[in-house]
Amino acid sequence: MGNQVRAVAEADANQEDSSGRYGITSLQRGLRILVLLSDADRPMSATEIARISKLHGSTVHRFLVNLEESGFLSRDDDSSYRLGPRCVSLGYAALKQFDVRKESLPFLEKLNGTTRETIHLTIRDRSTAVYIDKLDSPEPLRIFSRIGASVPLHCSAVGKVFLAFLDPEEQDALLKKLELKRFTSNTICSIRVMKKELTRIAVQGYALDNEEHEQHIKCIAAPIWNGRGQVVAAFSITAPVVRMHRARMRQLIPLVLKTSRAISEAIGYGIY
């Protein structure tokens, strides 16, 4: 088995593209399978993985066997696959490296306790915002989400925060790449309207998600700045619309802005 793996890796490795970069096709295929399973909410069979990934069945089988042997995947009794313990270890190790998560936790815990609503902490990953921490609401009616999940930039409050505080050139370039997909009747699908929204967010210091990503859910988000004046993360209060009426949102916005300033100062913003 080890010789077979090395032979495949050597055959696929060091394929230089026209830009001079090297692509290890074998590694990319294995990572594609891991990402597919991380996005799924249930274990998947080898047949499903091959169909969705558009990889040949024998290729998928080879990678599944190797990923299982190395602990990155686990196989259930019905021969379906899910992420294994090595992925869990990697995930926790990655989270530990985000100092902003550690530094912001006391402030977000206070916000969670004061508001009794769900708090999300996110970082930007290209065209999405990824949850790196979550504090649940103690209320019976609360939001379903999970650490590691991602949301689009254009229709989430945290995503619009990341867009609003980009340099103008970078913002324009990213907006041209984004698919402004409609999720609800309130989703902003026009670049012109989005730019007006982002200008308003940059001025007021916070963003709103007015049922733009999911119906019946509203969010208030604000940036976290580092010592170099860069937005390194964003956090949000997320709640069902039945508790997020206009008057309550006006009460929560100052708390969000205060928390934004406190976390940013704790990680060095304003020192230089």
C-alpha positions, -999 to +999 in steps of 0.1 A: +000+000+000+028+024+009+045+019-025+013+024-043+007+057-025+042+069-033+039+060-069+006+079-073+020+109-055+052+110-076+031+107-108+009+135-099+033+158-081+053+188-094+030+195-123+039+231-132+012+252-147+017+282-171+020+306-142+051+287-128+032+273-098+033+237-089+001+218-084+001+184-066-030+169-081-031+139-058-030+162-027-057+184-043-080+155-048-076+143-013-083+177+001-114+180-022-128+149-005-121+162+030-138+196+021-168+178+007-172+157+038-167+188+061-195+206+042-219+176+045-241+173+076-240+134+075-216+106+066-214+098+029-208+066+009-180+062-015-205+062-044-219+096-032-184+111-028-174+100-063-206+114-078-204+148-061-167+152-064-167+141-101-137+118-094-134+083-107-147+056-084-113+038-082-096+071-074-121+079-046-117+044-032-079+048-031-081+081-013-107+070+012-086+040+022-055+061+027-073+089+045-090+064+068-056+047+076-041+080+085-070+090+108-084+118+086-116+098+079-136+073+099-157+045+083-190+036+099-205+001+099-225+008+068-193+018+049-201+055+049-174+080+057-171+110+080-142+132+092-119+114+116-101+123+148-071+137+130-093+164+114-107+172+149-072+176+162-062+198+133-093+219+137-086+226+174-050+233+166-060+258+140-084+276+163-057+279+190-036+299+165-062+326+162-053+349+190-083+371+183-105+342+194-088+339+228-087+377+233-123+383+223-139+355+243-144+374+276-160+403+258-182+380+237-192+360+267-203+393+284-223+403+253-239+369+252-248+371+289-262+406+285-282+401+254-291+364+258-287+360+220-263+339+199-229+354+193-208+344+163-171+352+158-159+350+122-128+354+100-128+360+062-119+332+039-118+346+004-155+351-006-170+338+026-170+345+064-162+314+085-175+309+121-145+303+144-165+305+176-201+305+187-218+313+220-254+300+220-285+318+232-300+303+264-335+310+250-356+280+238-359+296+203-324+300+190-302+299+159-288+267+144-252+271+132-219+254+138-182+264+141-165+259+108-195+267+087-193+296+063-217+323+051-216+344+019-201+379+022-228+398+004-258+387+024-245+383+060-238+411+085-203+398+092-196+394+055-207+430+047-184+442+075-154+425+058-164+440+025-170+475+039-136+480+053-115+467+024-094+492+004-115+506-025-095+488-052-097+454-033-134+459-026-142+466-063-122+436-074-139+413-049-174+426-057-168+418-094-159+382-085-188+376-061-219+358-072-246+380-056-269+351-053-304+357-040-313+338-008-344+358+003-365+387-011-342+411+010-309+399-005-289+427-021-281+415-057-270+448-072-234+459-071-246+496-072-269+490-042-243+470-024-217+498-027-241+522-011-247+498+017-210+493+022-204+530+024-230+533+050-215+505+070-180+520+069-194+553+083-216+539+110-192+511+121-217+482+120-237+461+096-272+446+096-285+414+081-322+421+076-333+386+068-310+387+038-294+353+042-322+334+060-358+343+065-368+351+101-333+358+112-316+392+118-280+400+128-260+430+139-222+428+132-191+449+138-154+446+130-124+437+151-093+457+143-057+448+150-028+470+159-021+477+122-056+490+116-067+459+097-100+442+102-090+407+113-124+394+124-160+403+128-186+392+153-224+394+153-255+391+175-279+368+157-315+363+167-350+354+155-370+383+141-395+379+169-369+391+194-350+414+170-376+441+165-365+477+155-366+491+191-344+463+204-320+466+176-315+503+185-307+491+220-282+465+209-262+485+184-244+506+210-235+473+228-221+459+196-200+491+189-187+491+225-177+455+223-160+461+189-139+489+204-131+469+236-119+438+217-099+458+191-081+477+219-073+444+237-055+432+206-036+464+200-058+487+180-050+524+186-016+517+202+004+528+172 
